[in-house]
């Protein structure tokens, strides 16, 4: 391996990590949005797909799932899970930028 390719290895690793973080944040947000859509449009809560999406979305909503407590359960999911989705996208994008800047510094 040449010394030039050894110097590029950390930048490539940071680039790969940035791509994975970006992908993970988009997937997390997409799952949250899918759950919002299922709840808002009153999908059958006993359907296995709806249950599975809910089981994945609840932990992803993290501390946001009960941030606001409107009386309407549909509005509660829309607002709280929507905020969580936006946070995933914003924080994911911020981390991607930082990682990309670290790779460009080499």
Phi, psi and omega in degrees: 000133181282161180294331178295317180288332176293324179289331180278344184301313179298322179295319179294319179296316178295323177296317177296316179298319178299317179298316180294319178295316178299315179296315181298320181291323178291319179296316179300313180297321180296320178296317178297317179294321177300317179296319177302313180299316180298320180287312183298322180266016172057050175296152181299113183293347179268354178290139184297324180294315180298316179297317181295317178297318178298317181297329178277321185289323184304309179292331178292329179290340170050233184281354183273345189296341177229030181296313176243147184232063174295159182296325182283121179298326179293317178295322179300313179294316181303311183289306188290315180288330175295317176299317179300317180298316179296319179297317177302315181293316181292313180293320177300316179296320178297315180296320178300315179299315180298315179296320178293324176294321177296323179287329181282341181288340182285000000 
